[in-house]
Amino acid sequence: MDSEEDVHLKVSTGEFGYVLQDVPHLIDYIPGLPTYSNPLSSNPAYSVVKRSFVHVDDSVPQKIVVHKDSQRGVHFRRAGPREKVYFKPEEVVACVVTCGGLCPGLNTVIREIAHSLIYIYGCSKVLGIDGGYRGFYSKNTITLTPKVVDNIHKRGGTILGTSRGGHDTVKIVDSIQDRGINQVYIIGGDGTQKGAAAIYREVRKRGLKVVVAGIPKTIDNDIAVIDKSFGFDTAVEEAQRAINAAHVEAESAENGIGVVKLMGRYSGFIAMYATLASRDVDCCLIPESPFYLEGRGGLFEYIEKSFKENGHMVIVIAEGAGQELLAAKDEKDASGNRLLQDVGLWISGKIKEHFSKQKVSITLKYIDPTYMIRAIPSNASDNVYCSLLAQSAVHGAMAGFTGFTSGLVNGRHTYIPFNRIIEQQNKVVITDRMWARLLASTNQPSFLGNKEIKDYQKDEGPATQLLDDGKAIKSGKTDDNDNTENSKEN
C-alpha cells in the first residue's frame, strides 16, 4: 500500500532546475482506464476559442521574480480543460460539500461547480451534501439543478449548510461508495483540505474511481502557495465600512478612539490590507507582530501622542493579535483551532483603564463587524474568482486528476497537491516591504526594538516568518521562492 507521502508526492524534473510538483491521477492506481473525447469540443460556447484545451505539458512557476542565473524551480500543473476526459457525462455522480466557517463566495462556487458540470460537460447528477463532512453519513443530500442554484450567488452563507469537525473518513468514503459518487468537490480551509487529503487516501486505498478535488476557502487569506483565497477582497472592502464608522465616531468626540476588530486568527492580512486601503487608521495590530501597552514606545504612549496631534485615533486589531497578553485558555473548537478571547473587548478595557488612571476623559467606541462580513455575498471581483476556481476544479476532475486543490499561482489557475496547501499557513512577514508600507502609512511604532529586529533577521535574510509565540523561524521556502519581491504581501 502507498504511504501517505507517496500518495501526495509526484515530482518530475527537467533541465535547468525545472521541478514539477504534480498532482495524482486516477491512472496512478487504476491502470488502463478508457478515455473519451472532451464534450467541450462540441460546446457552442467554446466554438470560437482558438485553443480550447490546455497543453499536457503546460505548467506555472511558483516563483515569478528571478535573476538571470536562477534555476527554473518549482512549477505546478496548469489548470484547464483537457482534450481527453476519463468520465462519460452520463456516468458522473458529483457531490459538493462546504465545511468550516462562512465566507463570501461559497454559494458562487457551489453554483459554478453545478453549472460547469451541467452546461459545459452535460452531466446531470450533482448533489449537495448538507451540513459539512458529517452530512455524508448523517443527513440527506440536496439535488443541485440549474433552477436550485441559479440565484444563490446573490446570497451570503452556503445553501448546503456547514459545520466544523465530524470527519470520520471511513464513514465518509462508505457513503461515497454507497451513493455511487465518483466526483467529490470539497470547499474549505486548511483543516478541511487535510480532511480532503484523508478522503483521497482512503479512496485510493480502496481502488475507487473517485476524484477528490478541493477549492481553498479561508477569509483570512492564510492558505499557503496560492495568491489569495476567495472572499478576501470582499472582506477587505466590507471592513472599510466599519473603519469609516469608527473614524467618524472618533473624530466627532474629544479624545475619541475607534477600535475595530477584524478577522485574522493567525494571519493579519485583512487588517493590514483594510488599513492600507482606508488611510483613516492610526494603528494596526496583527498576530504576527507582537505589541505591548505600557512604557516607552508602547501603545498607550502612541495614543497620547495621537491625541495631542489629531485629537482622535482609530485602531484596527486582528482577532488573533495580542492573545499572548491575555489569560491563556487551552481550549479548541471542533476543527482543532485554538479558541480565542475577544481581544477587541480586552484592549478597549485596557485603554479605558489606563486613561481613567491618568484622569483623561476619552470616548471609545468598539466595533466588531466580523460576523457581518463573513455572511455577506461576494463582490464582483470575488464572484469572478470563485467562478474560475470552480471551473478549474471541474476541468481537472473530468480529466482524471485527483488529490488536488484548485488555486491561483502568479495569476494563473493551477492544480496544487494537497500536501503543499496544508503544510504551513501563509502569514504576514513583518520584515517584508508590505508591513513596512503599512508602518509608513500609519506612522505607528513597530513595537520592536533594534535587538528584536536583528533577532528576526539573524540568519534568516528577508524570508522570515513568525511562530505564534513571536519567535522568528525560517519560512520553509527553498531558494526557489525566497525572494521577498515574490511574496504575496508585495
C-alpha positions as CSV (number, residue, x, y, z in Angstrom):
1,M,0.0,0.0,0.0
2,D,1.2,3.5,-0.7
3,S,2.5,5.6,2.2
4,E,0.9,9.0,2.8
5,E,4.0,10.7,1.4
6,D,4.0,8.5,-1.8
7,V,0.3,9.3,-2.3
8,H,0.8,13.0,-2.2
9,L,4.1,13.5,-3.9
10,K,4.5,13.3,-7.7
11,V,7.7,15.1,-8.8
12,S,9.1,15.4,-12.3
13,T,12.3,17.1,-13.1
14,G,13.7,18.7,-16.2
15,E,16.6,20.7,-17.4
16,F,17.9,23.9,-15.8
17,G,16.4,23.0,-12.3
18,Y,12.8,22.6,-13.5
19,V,10.7,20.8,-10.9
20,L,7.0,19.9,-11.5
21,Q,5.2,19.2,-8.2
22,D,2.4,17.3,-9.9
23,V,-1.0,16.1,-8.7
24,P,-2.2,12.5,-8.6
25,H,-4.2,11.0,-11.4
26,L,-6.7,8.1,-11.5
27,I,-4.4,6.0,-13.7
28,D,-1.8,6.1,-11.0
29,Y,-3.7,3.4,-9.2
30,I,-6.3,2.2,-11.8
31,P,-4.3,1.5,-14.9
32,G,-6.0,1.0,-18.3
33,L,-8.9,3.4,-17.7
34,P,-10.6,4.3,-21.0
35,T,-10.6,7.9,-22.2
36,Y,-13.3,9.9,-24.1
37,S,-13.4,13.0,-26.2
38,N,-14.0,16.1,-24.2
39,P,-17.6,17.2,-24.7
40,L,-16.3,20.8,-24.6
41,S,-15.1,20.3,-28.2
42,S,-18.7,20.4,-29.4
43,N,-19.9,23.0,-26.9
44,P,-21.1,26.1,-28.8
45,A,-19.7,28.4,-26.1
46,Y,-16.2,27.2,-26.9
47,S,-16.5,27.1,-30.7
48,V,-14.8,30.4,-31.1
49,V,-11.8,29.6,-28.9
50,K,-8.6,29.1,-30.9
51,R,-7.0,26.8,-28.3
52,S,-9.8,25.1,-26.3
53,F,-7.5,22.7,-24.4
54,V,-4.6,23.1,-22.2
55,H,-1.4,21.5,-23.4
56,V,-0.4,18.4,-21.4
57,D,3.0,20.0,-20.5
58,D,1.8,23.4,-19.5
59,S,2.9,24.4,-16.0
60,V,3.0,27.5,-13.9
61,P,6.1,28.6,-11.9
62,Q,5.8,29.2,-8.2
63,K,8.5,31.9,-8.3
64,I,7.9,34.7,-10.8
65,V,10.8,37.0,-9.8
66,V,14.1,35.5,-10.9
67,H,17.7,36.5,-11.7
68,K,19.5,35.7,-14.9
69,D,21.3,32.8,-13.3
70,S,18.3,31.5,-11.4
71,Q,17.2,27.9,-11.8
72,R,13.7,27.4,-13.1
73,G,12.5,26.0,-9.8
74,V,9.1,24.6,-8.6
75,H,6.1,24.6,-11.0
76,F,2.5,23.4,-10.7
77,R,0.3,21.8,-13.4
78,R,-1.7,24.4,-15.2
79,A,-5.5,24.1,-14.8
80,G,-8.0,24.0,-17.6
81,P,-9.8,21.6,-19.9
82,R,-8.0,18.6,-21.4
83,E,-8.6,17.0,-24.8
84,K,-9.4,13.7,-23.3
85,V,-11.6,13.0,-20.2
86,Y,-12.0,10.0,-18.0
87,F,-15.7,10.2,-17.4
88,K,-18.7,9.9,-19.7
89,P,-21.1,12.7,-18.8
90,E,-23.9,10.2,-18.1
91,E,-21.7,8.3,-15.7
92,V,-20.9,11.3,-13.5
93,V,-22.4,11.5,-10.0
94,A,-20.8,14.5,-8.4
95,C,-21.2,16.0,-4.9
96,V,-20.3,19.3,-3.3
97,V,-19.6,19.9,0.4
98,T,-18.8,23.1,2.3
99,C,-17.0,23.0,5.7
100,G,-15.7,25.4,8.3
101,G,-16.7,29.0,8.9
102,L,-18.7,31.1,6.5
103,C,-17.0,33.2,3.8
104,P,-18.3,35.4,1.0
105,G,-18.4,33.5,-2.3
106,L,-19.4,30.0,-1.0
107,N,-22.6,30.0,-2.9
108,T,-20.9,31.3,-6.0
109,V,-18.5,28.3,-6.0
110,I,-21.4,25.9,-5.5
111,R,-23.4,27.4,-8.3
112,E,-20.4,27.4,-10.7
113,I,-19.5,23.8,-10.0
114,A,-23.0,22.7,-10.8
115,H,-23.3,24.9,-13.9
116,S,-19.9,23.7,-15.2
117,L,-20.8,20.1,-14.8
118,I,-24.2,20.5,-16.3
119,Y,-23.7,23.2,-19.1
120,I,-20.1,22.5,-20.1
121,Y,-19.9,18.8,-19.7
122,G,-23.5,17.7,-20.0
123,C,-23.6,15.9,-16.6
124,S,-27.0,15.7,-14.8
125,K,-26.3,14.3,-11.4
126,V,-24.9,16.9,-9.0
127,L,-25.6,16.5,-5.3
128,G,-25.1,18.9,-2.4
129,I,-24.0,17.4,1.0
130,D,-26.0,19.0,3.8
131,G,-24.1,20.2,6.9
132,G,-20.4,19.7,6.2
133,Y,-18.4,16.5,6.5
134,R,-20.8,14.8,8.9
135,G,-23.6,15.3,6.3
136,F,-22.1,12.5,4.3
137,Y,-23.4,10.0,6.8
138,S,-26.0,11.8,9.0
139,K,-28.1,14.0,6.7
140,N,-29.9,14.0,3.4
141,T,-28.4,15.4,0.1
142,I,-29.8,18.2,-2.0
143,T,-30.0,17.8,-5.8
144,L,-28.3,20.8,-7.4
145,T,-30.2,21.6,-10.5
146,P,-29.8,24.8,-12.5
147,K,-33.1,26.1,-11.0
148,V,-31.9,25.4,-7.5
149,V,-28.5,27.2,-7.8
150,D,-29.5,29.9,-10.3
151,N,-29.7,32.9,-7.9
152,I,-27.7,31.6,-4.8
153,H,-24.7,33.7,-5.6
154,K,-26.7,36.8,-4.5
155,R,-26.9,35.4,-1.0
156,G,-24.4,35.1,1.7
157,G,-23.6,31.9,3.5
158,T,-24.0,28.5,1.9
159,I,-27.2,26.8,0.9
160,L,-25.6,23.5,1.8
161,G,-25.0,24.4,5.4
162,T,-21.7,23.9,7.1
163,S,-20.1,22.6,10.3
164,R,-16.7,22.1,11.9
165,G,-15.3,18.6,12.7
166,G,-17.4,15.5,12.1
167,H,-14.7,14.0,9.9
168,D,-15.0,10.2,10.0
169,T,-13.0,9.3,6.9
170,V,-14.2,5.7,6.7
171,K,-17.8,6.6,7.1
172,I,-17.5,9.4,4.5
173,V,-15.9,7.1,1.9
174,D,-18.5,4.4,2.7
175,S,-21.2,6.9,2.0
176,I,-19.5,8.0,-1.2
177,Q,-19.3,4.4,-2.3
178,D,-22.9,3.5,-1.4
179,R,-24.3,6.5,-3.2
180,G,-22.2,5.8,-6.4
181,I,-20.5,9.2,-6.2
182,N,-17.4,9.5,-8.4
183,Q,-16.5,13.2,-8.1
184,V,-16.2,14.9,-4.8
185,Y,-15.7,18.7,-4.6
186,I,-14.7,19.9,-1.1
187,I,-14.8,23.6,-0.3
188,G,-12.9,24.7,2.9
189,G,-9.8,25.9,4.6
190,D,-6.6,24.1,5.6
191,G,-8.4,21.9,8.1
192,T,-10.9,20.9,5.5
193,Q,-8.2,20.3,2.9
194,K,-6.5,18.0,5.4
195,G,-9.7,16.1,5.6
196,A,-10.0,16.0,1.8
197,A,-6.4,14.5,1.7
198,A,-7.5,11.8,4.1
199,I,-10.6,11.1,2.0
200,Y,-8.4,10.8,-1.1
201,R,-6.0,8.4,0.6
202,E,-8.9,6.2,1.7
203,V,-10.5,6.3,-1.8
204,R,-7.1,5.3,-3.3
205,K,-6.6,2.6,-0.8
206,R,-9.9,1.0,-1.9
207,G,-9.1,1.5,-5.6
208,L,-12.2,3.5,-6.3
209,K,-12.6,5.5,-9.5
210,V,-13.5,8.7,-7.4
211,V,-11.9,12.1,-7.9
212,V,-11.4,14.2,-4.8
213,A,-10.9,17.9,-5.6
214,G,-10.5,20.9,-3.2
215,I,-11.4,24.5,-3.5
216,P,-9.5,26.5,-0.9
217,K,-11.6,28.7,1.3
218,T,-10.4,31.0,4.1
219,I,-11.5,34.5,4.6
220,D,-8.2,35.2,6.5
221,N,-6.1,34.5,3.3
222,D,-3.8,32.2,5.2
223,I,-3.6,29.3,2.8
224,A,-0.1,28.7,1.5
225,V,1.1,28.8,-2.1
226,I,-2.0,30.4,-3.7
227,D,-2.1,34.2,-4.5
228,K,-5.2,34.7,-2.4
229,S,-8.3,32.9,-1.2
230,F,-11.8,33.8,-2.4
231,G,-13.8,36.1,-0.1
232,F,-10.7,38.1,0.9
233,D,-11.3,41.0,-1.4
234,T,-14.9,41.2,-0.2
235,A,-13.8,41.1,3.4
236,V,-11.3,43.9,2.9
237,E,-13.9,46.0,1.1
238,E,-16.6,45.5,3.7
239,A,-14.1,46.2,6.5
240,Q,-13.9,49.7,5.2
241,R,-17.4,50.4,6.3
242,A,-16.6,49.5,9.9
243,I,-13.4,51.5,9.8
244,N,-15.2,54.5,8.3
245,A,-17.8,54.3,11.1
246,A,-15.1,54.1,13.7
247,H,-13.3,57.1,12.2
248,V,-16.5,59.2,12.2
249,E,-17.2,58.3,15.8
250,A,-13.6,59.1,16.9
251,E,-13.2,62.4,15.2
252,S,-16.6,63.6,16.4
253,A,-15.6,63.4,20.1
254,E,-12.8,64.9,22.1
255,N,-10.1,62.3,22.6
256,G,-12.2,59.9,20.6
257,I,-11.0,56.4,20.0
258,G,-12.5,53.9,17.5
259,V,-11.5,50.3,17.9
260,V,-12.3,47.8,15.1
261,K,-11.7,44.1,15.4
262,L,-11.3,42.2,12.1
263,M,-10.8,38.5,11.2
264,G,-7.4,37.0,11.4
265,R,-6.8,34.2,13.8
266,Y,-3.2,33.6,12.9
267,S,-2.6,35.9,9.9
268,G,-3.2,39.6,9.8
269,F,-3.8,40.1,6.0
270,I,-7.4,41.5,6.3
271,A,-6.4,44.0,9.0
272,M,-3.2,45.0,7.0
273,Y,-5.0,45.5,3.7
274,A,-8.0,47.2,5.2
275,T,-5.7,49.6,7.0
276,L,-3.7,50.4,3.8
277,A,-6.9,50.8,1.8
278,S,-8.6,53.0,4.4
279,R,-5.9,55.6,5.2
280,D,-8.0,56.5,8.3
281,V,-6.3,54.0,10.6
282,D,-3.7,55.2,13.1
283,C,-2.6,51.8,14.4
284,C,-2.9,48.3,13.1
285,L,-2.2,45.3,15.3
286,I,-1.8,41.8,13.9
287,P,-0.9,38.3,15.3
288,E,2.5,38.3,13.5
289,S,3.7,41.5,15.2
290,P,3.9,41.4,19.0
291,F,3.0,44.7,20.8
292,Y,2.9,46.0,24.3
293,L,0.9,48.6,26.1
294,E,2.9,50.3,28.8
295,G,6.2,52.2,28.7
296,R,8.3,53.9,26.1
297,G,7.3,53.0,22.6
298,G,4.1,51.3,23.8
299,L,0.6,51.6,22.5
300,F,-0.6,53.9,25.3
301,E,2.3,56.4,24.6
302,Y,1.3,56.4,20.9
303,I,-2.4,57.0,21.8
304,E,-1.4,60.0,23.9
305,K,0.8,61.3,21.0
306,S,-2.1,60.9,18.6
307,F,-4.5,62.8,20.9
308,K,-2.0,65.7,21.0
309,E,-1.6,65.8,17.2
310,N,-5.1,64.9,15.9
311,G,-7.4,64.8,18.9
312,H,-8.6,61.3,18.0
313,M,-7.5,57.8,17.0
314,V,-8.6,54.7,15.1
315,I,-7.2,51.3,16.0
316,V,-7.7,48.1,13.9
317,I,-6.9,44.8,15.6
318,A,-7.0,41.3,14.1
319,E,-8.8,38.8,16.3
320,G,-5.6,36.8,16.9
321,A,-3.4,39.7,17.9
322,G,-2.1,40.1,21.4
323,Q,-3.5,36.7,22.6
324,E,-0.3,36.2,24.5
325,L,-1.1,39.2,26.7
326,L,-4.5,37.7,27.7
327,A,-5.0,34.9,30.2
328,A,-4.5,31.8,28.1
329,K,-7.2,29.2,27.7
330,D,-6.2,25.8,26.3
331,E,-9.5,25.2,24.5
332,K,-10.1,24.3,20.9
333,D,-13.1,24.2,18.6
334,A,-14.4,21.1,16.7
335,S,-11.9,21.8,13.9
336,G,-8.9,21.9,16.3
337,N,-8.5,25.7,16.2
338,R,-7.5,27.4,19.5
339,L,-10.4,29.3,20.9
340,L,-9.5,33.0,21.1
341,Q,-10.6,35.5,23.7
342,D,-12.1,38.8,22.5
343,V,-9.0,40.9,22.1
344,G,-11.1,43.8,21.0
345,L,-13.0,44.0,24.3
346,W,-9.8,43.4,26.2
347,I,-7.8,46.2,24.6
348,S,-10.8,48.6,24.8
349,G,-11.0,47.9,28.5
350,K,-7.2,48.3,29.0
351,I,-7.3,51.7,27.2
352,K,-10.2,52.9,29.3
353,E,-8.5,51.8,32.5
354,H,-5.2,53.5,31.5
355,F,-6.7,56.9,30.8
356,S,-9.0,56.7,33.8
357,K,-5.9,56.4,35.9
358,Q,-4.4,59.4,34.0
359,K,-7.7,61.3,34.7
360,V,-8.1,61.9,31.0
361,S,-11.6,61.8,29.6
362,I,-11.9,59.7,26.4
363,T,-14.8,58.4,24.3
364,L,-14.2,54.9,23.0
365,K,-16.3,53.1,20.5
366,Y,-15.7,49.3,19.9
367,I,-16.9,47.8,16.6
368,D,-16.9,44.1,15.8
369,P,-18.1,43.5,12.3
370,T,-16.6,40.1,11.8
371,Y,-19.8,38.0,11.6
372,M,-21.5,40.6,9.4
373,I,-18.5,40.4,7.0
374,R,-18.5,36.6,6.9
375,A,-22.2,36.5,6.0
376,I,-22.4,38.9,3.1
377,P,-22.5,37.9,-0.6
378,S,-19.2,38.2,-2.5
379,N,-18.3,41.3,-4.5
380,A,-17.8,41.4,-8.3
381,S,-14.1,40.6,-8.1
382,D,-14.6,37.6,-5.8
383,N,-17.6,36.4,-7.9
384,V,-15.3,36.2,-11.0
385,Y,-12.6,34.5,-9.0
386,C,-15.0,31.9,-7.5
387,S,-16.3,31.1,-10.9
388,L,-12.8,30.4,-12.3
389,L,-11.8,28.4,-9.3
390,A,-14.9,26.2,-9.7
391,Q,-14.5,25.8,-13.4
392,S,-10.8,24.8,-13.0
393,A,-11.7,22.2,-10.4
394,V,-14.3,20.7,-12.7
395,H,-12.0,20.6,-15.7
396,G,-9.4,18.8,-13.5
397,A,-11.8,16.3,-12.2
398,M,-13.2,15.4,-15.6
399,A,-9.6,15.0,-16.8
400,G,-9.0,12.4,-14.1
401,F,-6.8,14.4,-11.8
402,T,-7.4,13.9,-8.1
403,G,-6.0,14.7,-4.7
404,F,-5.6,18.4,-5.7
405,T,-6.7,21.8,-4.8
406,S,-7.6,24.4,-7.5
407,G,-5.7,27.6,-6.8
408,L,-4.3,30.8,-8.4
409,V,-0.5,31.0,-8.5
410,N,1.1,34.1,-10.0
411,G,-2.2,35.0,-11.7
412,R,-2.6,31.5,-13.4
413,H,-5.0,28.8,-12.3
414,T,-3.2,25.6,-11.3
415,Y,-3.7,22.2,-9.7
416,I,-1.8,22.0,-6.4
417,P,-1.2,18.8,-4.5
418,F,-2.9,18.7,-1.1
419,N,0.4,18.5,0.9
420,R,1.5,21.9,-0.4
421,I,-1.7,23.5,0.6
422,I,-1.7,22.1,4.2
423,E,2.0,22.0,5.0
424,Q,2.0,25.6,6.5
425,Q,0.0,28.7,6.9
426,N,0.5,31.9,5.0
427,K,1.4,34.8,7.3
428,V,2.3,38.5,7.1
429,V,6.1,38.8,7.1
430,I,6.8,41.8,9.3
431,T,10.4,42.1,8.0
432,D,9.0,42.4,4.5
433,R,8.1,45.5,2.5
434,M,4.3,45.4,2.8
435,W,4.4,45.7,6.5
436,A,6.9,48.5,6.2
437,R,4.5,50.2,3.9
438,L,1.8,50.0,6.5
439,L,4.1,51.4,9.2
440,A,4.9,54.3,6.9
441,S,1.2,54.8,6.1
442,T,0.0,54.9,9.8
443,N,3.3,56.2,11.3
444,Q,2.7,53.8,14.2
445,P,5.5,52.3,16.2
446,S,6.7,48.8,15.1
447,F,6.8,47.8,18.8
448,L,10.1,46.1,18.1
449,G,13.5,47.3,19.4
450,N,16.7,47.2,17.4
451,K,17.7,44.0,19.1
452,E,14.4,42.2,18.3
453,I,14.6,43.3,14.7
454,K,18.1,41.9,14.4
455,D,16.9,38.7,16.1
456,Y,14.2,38.3,13.5
457,Q,16.6,38.9,10.6
458,K,19.5,36.9,12.0
459,D,20.4,34.0,9.7
460,E,17.1,34.4,8.0
461,G,17.6,37.1,5.4
462,P,14.4,38.7,4.1
463,A,12.4,35.5,4.1
464,T,11.3,35.4,7.8
465,Q,8.1,34.2,9.4
466,L,6.8,34.2,13.0
467,L,5.5,31.5,15.1
468,D,2.6,32.1,17.5
469,D,5.0,32.9,20.3
470,G,6.5,35.7,18.2
471,K,9.8,33.9,17.5
472,A,11.4,34.1,14.1
473,I,11.7,30.9,12.1
474,K,12.7,30.1,8.5
475,S,9.7,30.3,6.3
476,G,10.4,26.8,4.9
477,K,10.9,28.2,1.5
478,T,13.6,26.9,-0.8
479,D,15.8,29.1,-2.9
480,D,13.0,28.7,-5.5
481,N,10.8,31.2,-3.7
482,D,12.7,33.0,-1.1
483,N,12.8,36.4,-2.9
484,T,10.6,38.7,-0.9
485,E,9.5,40.5,-4.1
486,N,7.7,37.3,-5.0
487,S,5.8,37.1,-1.7
488,K,2.0,37.7,-1.5
489,E,2.5,40.8,0.5
490,N,4.2,42.6,-2.3
